[in-house]
Amino acid sequence: MKTGNQEPAKEVDKVVYQIVDTAFNVHQNLGPGLLESVYETCLAHEIKKRGLIFEQQKQVPKRYDGIQMVLV
């Protein structure tokens, strides 16, 4: 069932495809077993090369157990 304008969904699908494809390529190139930060840095580089705009390691303020924290 189609409802409304399908164009925004198609654009989201294109972006999601690019991100998943990029992540797969980075992992395939580097292989398993590295630190998460290595994959993150390489993935960010590749996403920038594709011209996508994103925020990396955005800080999120959160209260936990009565303490105000800034989580990354």
N, C-alpha and C positions, 0 to 999 in steps of 0.2 A: 504494500500500500504506500503510495507516494503522497506526501502532504507538503504543502507550501513550496518554497523555493529550494531546489536540490543543490544549487550552486555552492552555498557555503559548505555543505557536507562534502562536496567534491574537492573543494580547496583544502579542507581539513584532511581528507584522505590522502591528498598529494603530499602534504607536509608530514603526516604520519609515515607514509611510505619512505620519504627521504630520510627521516630520522632512523627508522628501523634498518633501512638499507645501509646507512652510514655506520650504525652500531655493529651490524653484522660484518661489514668490511673491516672495521677497526679490529674486531676480535679475531677475524680470520687472518689478518696481517700480523697481529702481535702474538696470537696464540693464548692459551690459558695460563693461569698461575701468577700473573703480575698483580701488583697492588692496584686497588680500585682507582687511586689517584692517577695512575699511568693511563688507564683506559679513559678516565674522565678528561684528562688533558688532551689526549689524541682525538677523542670524540668532539670536544669543543672546537678544536682546530679544524676538523673535517666539516663540521656543521657550518662554521664561519665561511669556509671555502665554498659551500653550496649557497651562500647568501642568505641564510636563515638568521633571524634575530632572536636571541634568547638571553636569559639571565642564568648565570652559573653560580651555584652555591649561594643562593639568596638567603639572607638571614631572616629568621622567623622568631619574633618575640613570643615567649610562652611561659606561663606560670606553672611550676611543678612543685608539689610538696611545700607550698608556701614561699617558694623562691622564684624570683623573676629571672628568667634565663633568655639568652639569645642563642637560638639553635641554628646550625648551618647544615 
